[in-house]
Amino acid sequence: MNAIDPRPVYTRATEQAAALIRTVRPEQLDGPTPCTEFDVRRLLSHMVGGTLRIAVVGEGGDGMAVHPFAEGVEDAGWPEAYDEVRTRVLKAWEPDERMDAPVRVPWGEVPGWQALSGYVMEIVTHTWDLSEALGHPLPLDAAPAEFALATAERVLPATPRGGDTPFERVRPAPEGAGTYARLAAWLGREPLSRA
C-alpha cells in the first residue's frame, strides 16, 4: 500500500459519529440538515446504511447490492444500529490485505484503501451535516476532517459537478473557516440558517 492507511482515521471518525448520534433527541428527528434532501432521521438512516455498505465491501461481498439507507430502525435505536455496523466495518477492514485488494464501490473498482478513504470522507461529511442540524452539541475532531478534505480535493474536482456526482458546486468558504466548514464548502454544502 502506497498511501496513508485510512483505518485509524476511519476509526476516529466513526467514534465521533457514534458520540454525536447518541446526542440526538426525538424532537430533532424531523429537523432539516445541510444535506437538503434529508431530515435528521433520513440522514441517520443513510449513515447506518452507508456504513453497512462499506462493511459488506470489506467482508468481500457486493456492497452495491446493499441499499445505502437503513429501514425499520426505531427512533430510539439509531445509536445501537450505528454502533453495530461501524463495529462490523472495523472488523472487516482489519486485515492488511484488505487495503490493496480491489473492491467495487459506487465510484468504480478501486484498491481497498481508496474505498475506505472515500468512506472516511462520507462519514466525516455526514457527521458535519448532523452536527449542524443538531446545533453543534459536541466539538468535532479536526483530524478526520483534514483527511476527508484532502481526499475530497484529490478525488472530487471543483468542476464538473452535477449528474452522477452527488455534490453541488463548490461554495466559497468563509474567511478563517475551520476544516469542517472548508470541507462542507468544497462539497457544496451550506450551514443551516439559524435566523
Summary of the structure (lengths in Angstrom):
residues: 195
radius of gyration: 15.8
end to end distance: 47.8
largest distance: 50.0
contacts: 592
relative contact order: 0.17
helix: 55%
strand: 6%
